[in-house]
C-alpha cells in the first residue's frame, strides 16, 4: 500500500516482521529453495486447500498451539509446521493471552475458516510481479516494533529501504500485541502523538 499508493499513507507501524524489499526471484520460489517444500509459505501455494481443511477442522487446537511463548527448543519434525500445530495433542510453552481473549480468535476462525488468511501468502508472488517497476523505498515515517525473544531477527538493512524508520524493541516473542498489549498500545499511541505534533 505504501509503495503503490504513497499519497494515501502518511505513517506506518509494523510489528515483528520487518519490511522486505523485492527479491530477484518470486517469493515462493525463493522460500522453497531456502526452506524446502514443507515451509508453510510454500505449502500454502503448492498444495492449495490442504492446510485450509486441516486448520478449519482443528481451529481451537491450532490457535491454542500457535499463540504460545517460552517454547522449548524443538527438533525439526517432518511435515508442514502449521498442520503439525493443528494436529499436535498438547501445546508447548505458555499461552500469550488469556483464555477469554483467545476465545475471540477461536470464535472468529470457527466462523470464517482460514482460507482468507492463508490467501495473503498465496498472493505473495502476484505482489512480486506487481512491484516489478515500483520504487522499493518506503519513504513515509515508520515505527518498527520487534519482540526481543522473537525467532525472526531484526533486519540489518531496514533503514536502507525505510530511511525514516524508528525502531523499538519490547521484551516478548513474536505475538507482540497479544503478549504485551498495554506496552504495544502505549508505544503506538506515543509515537503517533509525537508524529502528529511534529
PyMOL commands that set and color helices and strands:
alter all, ss='L'
color gray80, all
select helices_A, chain A and resi 6-8+27-35+40-46+50-57+59-66+81-87+99-112+115-122+124-130+158-161+176-179+181-197
alter helices_A, ss='H'
color red, helices_A
select strands_A, chain A and resi 11-15+68-69+94-95+141-147+165-170
alter strands_A, ss='S'
color yellow, strands_A
deselect
rebuild
show_as cartoon
